[in-house]
Amino acid sequence: MTGRTTLLAVGELLAWWAGLALLWLVLVSSVDTLERIVGASAAAVGALAARAGRRAVTWR
């Protein structure tokens, strides 16, 4: 990977993570520290899965 592709990959992961974390916060009724940690972790796993899925579809 070149520096540019690494930067794009990190940007994509951060965008997915931010969107999924925001969705988690919207759907959760009460927000405490443990729920923030679980939400951030679940969003990170979802971001990795979304990137892998997108790459599998567009990979040549």
Secondary structure, 3 states (H helix, E strand, C coil): CCHHHHHHHHHHHHHHHHHHHHHHHHHCCCCCHHHHHHHHHHHHHHHHHHHHHHHHHHCC
